[in-house]
Amino acid sequence: MFDGAAPRVPIAELRSIAAGVDHAEGICLTPDGVLHASGELGQVYRIDDDGKATEIASTGGWTLGLAADGAGRILACDPVRREVLRLDPADGSWTTISTGQVGENGAPFTTPNWGAYGPDGAFYVSDSGGWKQRDGRIMVIRPDGRTDLFSAASVDFPNGLAVSPDGSDLWVLESTPGRLVRFAIGTDGRAGPRRIVAELPGTVPDGIAFATDGSVVIACYRPDIVFRWRPDGPPELLAADPEGTALAAPTNAAFYGPDLASIAVPNIGRWHVTTFAVPGLRGAPLWYPAAADLGY
């Protein structure tokens, strides 16, 4: 899709932080502006302003997607435990929020992968299923703690997802084949039909983050690239590493820092987080529901 294209950010301008993280996949920004990353043995790391990573907790499984609520508590998707759990950084305690079960005859999570809050406190979770098994689905944990099926229409390994800045849509990356889709979120909380936003041939897209201008930043597990999809123009290659060193199977993306003007990308293929900035590109603020509005 980007054959011969030069990335917007030269490889020499890609900066490494969080040295020593264990093949991080997930990343999130808590309301106090602190980045956190996940590890393949269930770790959650806090990344300080100086770029140092400190392990603060572990599920004992494998943490993929991370997200934060308004109290700074961190929700983690764990495919080994097949649960969505919540970490209270104040005391390091974990609480299981959902196993994916919907009713007595519902199916538990297969591969809970990524989660994101909406404006009403609903927490959307991609249950990716098996690789190329076409058994993925999108779940939602309601503010009262109830888990529902949001949509069964995204079957091709639904992965990273994000709620649009106005709260009206859920955008989802399907990893195989590479595709960006969206679902309208109804006033009743139900999903609209699955709509294809873009086909992404030659990529295995993993993580997505909204910018203020309506574009989205997409990190790809393969090849080692981060690009920007724009509604009013062709995709723009932001960063690339043909040697898989500075960028090594980048899995997700989070805007952070002053004015949300920097981008942090974990590398599941190595032991660091990559950061860079693109002039004029700013992240859209995330939804952080207040703890008092959540019944779990």
C-alpha positions in Angstrom: 0.0 0.0 0.0 3.0 2.3 0.6 5.5 0.9 -1.9 8.3 3.4 -2.4 6.7 6.0 -0.1 9.0 8.0 2.2 7.6 8.2 5.8 6.7 11.6 7.2 9.0 11.0 10.2 12.5 9.8 9.3 13.7 6.8 11.2 16.4 8.9 12.9 13.7 10.9 14.6 12.0 7.9 16.2 12.8 7.9 19.9 12.9 4.9 22.2 11.5 5.0 25.8 10.5 2.4 28.4 13.5 0.2 27.8 13.0 -3.3 29.2 9.3 -3.7 28.8 8.3 -7.3 28.0 7.1 -7.3 24.4 4.5 -4.6 25.1 1.3 -4.7 23.1 -1.1 -2.4 24.9 -0.7 1.2 25.9 -3.0 3.8 27.5 -2.9 7.3 28.9 -4.5 7.8 32.4 -6.3 11.1 33.1 -3.2 12.5 34.9 -1.2 12.2 31.6 0.8 9.2 32.5 1.5 6.5 29.9 1.1 2.8 30.9 2.1 -0.2 28.8 1.3 -4.0 29.0 3.6 -7.0 28.9 3.3 -10.6 27.6 3.4 -12.1 31.1 0.5 -10.0 32.4 2.6 -6.9 33.4 1.4 -3.4 33.6 4.1 -0.8 33.4 4.0 2.9 34.4 6.1 5.1 32.1 7.4 8.1 33.9 8.2 11.5 32.3 11.9 10.5 31.9 10.9 7.5 29.9 11.7 4.9 32.6 9.3 2.0 32.8 8.3 0.5 36.2 6.2 -2.6 36.6 3.3 -1.9 39.0 1.2 -5.0 38.7 0.6 -8.3 36.8 -2.4 -10.4 36.1 -0.2 -13.5 35.8 -1.6 -14.0 32.3 -1.0 -11.8 29.3 -2.1 -8.2 29.1 -3.1 -6.9 25.7 -5.3 -3.8 25.5 -5.3 -1.2 28.3 -7.7 1.6 29.0 -8.3 4.0 31.9 -11.4 5.4 33.6 -11.7 8.8 35.2 -10.3 7.6 38.5 -7.1 6.4 36.9 -8.0 2.7 37.3 -6.8 0.6 34.4 -8.8 -2.0 32.5 -6.8 -4.8 30.9 -7.8 -7.4 28.4 -6.2 -10.8 29.2 -6.6 -13.6 26.7 -4.9 -16.2 28.9 -7.3 -15.6 31.7 -10.0 -14.8 29.1 -11.1 -11.9 31.2 -11.3 -8.1 31.3 -9.8 -7.0 34.7 -9.5 -3.7 36.4 -6.3 -2.6 38.2 -6.5 -0.1 41.1 -3.0 1.4 41.0 -3.4 2.7 44.5 -3.1 -0.7 46.0 -2.2 -3.0 43.1 -5.4 -5.0 43.4 -7.2 -6.6 40.5 -10.9 -7.1 40.0 -12.5 -9.2 37.3 -15.0 -7.1 35.4 -16.2 -9.5 32.7 -15.6 -13.1 31.4 -17.6 -12.3 28.3 -20.5 -14.5 29.3 -23.9 -13.2 28.1 -26.6 -14.9 30.1 -26.6 -18.5 31.3 -26.0 -19.9 27.8 -23.6 -17.2 26.6 -20.0 -17.9 25.3 -17.1 -16.7 27.4 -14.3 -14.6 25.9 -12.0 -16.4 23.5 -9.4 -13.7 22.9 -10.3 -10.4 24.7 -7.9 -8.0 22.9 -8.7 -4.3 23.1 -11.1 -2.1 24.9 -12.3 1.6 24.8 -14.8 3.7 26.7 -17.6 5.6 25.2 -19.1 8.8 26.6 -21.8 7.0 28.6 -19.3 4.7 30.3 -19.9 1.7 28.0 -16.7 -0.3 27.5 -16.4 -1.9 24.1 -14.2 -4.9 23.8 -12.9 -6.8 20.7 -13.0 -10.5 21.2 -10.8 -11.5 18.4 -11.4 -15.2 18.3 -8.9 -17.5 16.6 -6.5 -16.3 13.9 -8.3 -16.7 10.5 -11.1 -18.7 12.2 -13.7 -15.9 11.4 -15.2 -16.2 14.9 -14.6 -12.7 16.3 -17.2 -10.5 17.8 -17.5 -7.1 19.6 -18.7 -7.1 23.2 -19.8 -4.2 25.4 -19.6 -4.0 29.2 -22.4 -1.7 30.2 -21.9 1.0 33.0 -23.9 -1.2 35.4 -21.4 -4.1 34.8 -23.6 -6.2 32.5 -21.9 -7.7 29.5 -23.7 -7.8 26.2 -23.0 -8.7 22.6 -22.5 -5.5 20.7 -22.1 -7.0 17.3 -21.4 -10.4 15.8 -20.7 -8.9 12.3 -17.0 -8.2 12.8 -15.6 -11.8 12.5 -12.2 -11.3 10.8 -10.0 -11.0 14.0 -11.4 -7.6 15.3 -8.5 -6.0 17.0 -7.8 -2.4 18.0 -10.9 -0.2 18.3 -11.8 3.4 19.3 -14.9 5.4 19.9 -15.2 8.5 17.7 -14.6 11.9 19.3 -18.3 12.7 19.2 -19.2 9.4 20.7 -21.4 8.4 17.8 -19.4 5.6 16.2 -17.2 2.6 17.1 -14.3 2.1 14.7 -12.7 -1.3 14.5 -9.6 -2.7 12.8 -10.0 -6.2 11.4 -6.5 -7.7 11.1 -7.1 -10.4 8.6 -7.7 -9.3 5.9 -6.7 -5.8 6.8 -9.7 -3.6 7.0 -11.1 -0.6 8.9 -14.8 -0.8 9.7 -17.3 1.3 11.8 -20.5 0.8 13.7 -22.9 3.5 14.6 -23.7 3.5 18.3 -27.5 4.0 18.6 -29.2 6.1 21.3 -30.3 2.8 22.8 -26.6 1.6 22.9 -27.2 -0.9 20.1 -24.8 -1.4 17.2 -25.8 -0.2 13.7 -24.8 -2.2 10.6 -21.1 -2.9 10.0 -19.8 -0.4 7.5 -16.4 -0.7 5.7 -14.4 2.5 6.0 -11.3 1.3 4.1 -9.6 -1.8 2.8 -6.0 -2.0 4.0 -4.3 -4.5 1.6 -0.8 -5.7 2.5 -1.1 -4.8 6.2 -2.0 -6.5 9.5 -3.5 -3.5 11.3 -3.6 -3.7 15.0 -4.1 -0.3 16.9 -6.1 2.8 16.2 -6.2 6.3 17.7 -8.3 9.3 16.6 -6.8 12.7 15.8 -8.6 16.0 16.2 -9.1 16.5 12.5 -11.1 13.2 12.0 -8.2 11.2 10.8 -6.9 8.1 12.6 -3.4 6.8 13.3 -3.0 3.1 12.7 -0.2 0.9 13.9 0.5 -2.3 12.0 1.8 -5.6 13.3 3.0 -6.2 9.7 4.7 -4.5 8.1 6.6 -2.4 10.7 4.7 0.8 9.9 2.5 3.5 11.4 0.2 5.4 9.1 -2.6 7.9 9.0 -5.9 7.2 7.4 -7.7 10.4 6.3 -11.3 10.8 5.2 -10.3 13.4 2.6 -7.2 12.0 1.1 -4.9 9.0 0.6 -3.3 7.2 3.5 -0.2 8.9 4.8 2.8 6.9 5.9 4.0 8.4 9.2 6.8 6.0 10.3 8.4 2.9 8.9 11.3 0.6 9.7 12.3 -2.1 7.2 14.8 -3.6 9.6 12.2 -4.0 12.5 14.4 -2.4 15.1 13.1 1.1 16.0 9.7 -0.1 15.0 9.2 -3.9 15.6 5.7 -5.2 15.1 4.1 -2.0 16.4 0.8 -2.9 17.8 -1.0 0.1 19.1 -0.9 3.9 19.3 -1.7 6.5 22.0 -1.4 10.3 21.8 0.2 11.9 24.9 2.1 14.9 26.2 1.3 18.6 25.9 -1.7 19.1 23.6 -1.6 15.4 22.9 0.9 16.2 20.2 3.2 13.1 20.6 2.4 9.5 19.6 3.6 6.4 21.7 3.7 3.0 20.0 4.5 -0.2 21.8 6.6 -2.9 19.9 5.5 -6.4 20.6 8.6 -7.6 18.7 11.1 -5.9 21.0 11.5 -4.3 24.5 10.7 -0.7 24.2 8.1 1.9 23.2 8.7 4.2 20.3 7.6 7.8 20.3 7.5 10.5 17.7 5.6 13.7 16.7 4.0 14.8 13.4 3.8 18.5 13.0 0.2 19.7 13.2 -1.2 16.3 14.2 -3.0 16.2 17.6 -4.8 13.5 19.4 -8.5 13.7 20.2 -9.3 13.6 24.0 -10.4 10.2 25.2 -13.5 9.3 27.2 -12.8 8.9 30.9 -16.0 7.9 32.8 -16.2 8.9 36.4 -15.9 6.0 38.8 -19.2 7.1 40.4 -21.0 6.5 37.1 -19.8 2.9 36.9 -21.6 0.2 38.8 -18.5 -2.1 38.9 
